[in-house]
Amino acid sequence: MRVLVTRPVAEAAGLVERLAALGHQGISCPLLEIHPVSGVTVNLEGVQAVLITSSAGARALAAAHPERRLPVFTVGDATARAAREAGFTKVESARGDAEALVATVLDELDPRRGALLNASAADVAVDLTDALSPHGFDVRRVVLYEARPVHELPAPARDALARRELDAVLLFSSRTATTLVRLVTAAGLADACRTVEAVCLSPAIATLARALPWSKVRSTKVPDEPALLKLLGDGAA
């Protein structure tokens, strides 16, 4: 299958390789650009653990502070992998989404043992402070990067759609889905989506993707990359 990979640059390369190992051709087409926030001070005094909800957050924290020994809790396996690659030594994946991360924190951490540092983007789908504060946790949110949508549909996506050379698109976030819908519509290529399947990381993302007339829209039951790739493979069978 020819698969559009909409992840940011740093995540796209590895995903294209994993797709190739499964027999698919990945077409890299990042729709969000990661911009570090400069001048941020990361204070880890009194912090018992770090919460990270994206691979970009793991890399941004590693660039902002040399500490690597604090326990790190991530939303899923892809973010956990990025954290380990950045040098963090104690990493646990919640193997889900932000709600799964909150559940893991409530199960495994005690608010009396110290604060939690949330290495965050400027825009978040779930505010971990709001989710964990009622349970007694002191959550320090530090904004380390911004994910900015691109302004026009990148050439690889535009050309693949126009030539009807695309079989599927992978969508990992609501922002990516809304950006793709907007850019495809602006490029006058909505009708070209009728032969393409949208494979989404969650039902909420799938709902946003349905603004375009895809041949099929499917979503995972478990919000992680392995489940997404399995769903893609099931569709190709």
Summary of the structure (lengths in Angstrom):
residues: 237
radius of gyration: 18.4
end to end distance: 10.3
largest distance: 58.8
contacts: 786
relative contact order: 0.16
helix: 42%
strand: 23%
